[in-house]
Each structure stands twice: as structure tokens, then as C-alpha cells.
């Protein structure tokens, strides 16, 4: 891990701390940097998917329920659960 001295905007740092739920300035900065690194990795993964040839011929028939899955019971189950 590198140790650096840097001037930061205190208002932005506090806003980031609230959003990220971190307790210290160091934790906030590290978590913000980590979040950006994760975004970059996700972008690379999505670019790889975009470059992959995919054939969905016949996929609408594969699930059997109107070309997709019937998820209506999930809504009913979620509505019947009590919120703690």
C-alpha cells in the first residue's frame, strides 16, 4: 500500500463517507478508489460480452411459458412476507 499526502475537498470527502458508510477518511478514500476499480473491471467484462457472438435462435421456445419465465408468483410471495 502506498502512503501519500494529498489535499482533498472536505465537503466531497464527507459526502463520500456518508454514501459509502465508512468511518474514517482513509477508509472513505480507499473504498472510493476500490469502487472505481470495480467499475473499470465491470466495463471490461461488459466489453467482452459485447464482442462475443451469441445466437439466440429458438431461445424464445426454450422456456415454454410464452417465451419466458412466469415470475408472477414471486410478486405474490414478496407481498405476503412481513417486513421486520
N, C-alpha and C positions, 0 to 999 in steps of 0.2 A: 504494500500500500504506500502511496506517495504522500508525503507531508508537504503542503503548500500554504502559502499565505495569499489570501485573495480578498479584495473588497467586494462585498455583495450588498445589494439593495435590501435593507432590513424589512421593508414592507413586503417585498416579494418573498423573502425567506419565511416570514411569519405566515403569509398566505399559503405557501407550500407546506409548511409544518401542519397547519390546520387540515389541509386537504389530505396529506399523506398520513396524518395521525402519529407523527414522530414526536419524540420528547426533547431531543437536543438539536442544536444547529448542525452538528456533524452528521447525525442520523438523517436529518432532513436532506442535506446535500447529497449524501450517499444514496439515499432512496430515490431522489430525483434523478440522479445520474443513472442509477440502475433502471428506472422506468424508461428512460430514453434509450438505453442499450437494448431493452426488451422490445421496444417499438421498432428499432432498426432490424433486429432479428426477425420479428414478425413480418416486416416489409420484405425481407429477403425470402422468407418462406412463401409468402403470397406471390412474389415474382416467379418463384419456381413453379408454383401451381399454374400461374398464368401461361407459362411456357410449355406445360405438359399437354400433349394431345389427349383428349378424352372423347370417347364415343358413348353417347347416351342413347343410342338407338335401342328401342324396346324397353327402356327403363320405366316408362310410364305403366307398362303392364306388369312389371316385376313385383309391385307391392300389392296388387289385387284390389285395393279399395279406391276406385276412381283415379288410379294413377298415383296414389299417395297413401299415407297412413292416416287412420282415423284417430285424431288426438282429442276428440270431444270429451272422452271420459276423464282425461287429465284435468280439464277445466272443472268438471264436477267434483273430482277428488280434492282439488285445491280449494274449492269453495267450501267443502264440508269440513276441512281442517280448522281447528280453532287456533287463533293467533295468541301466543303467550305474551 
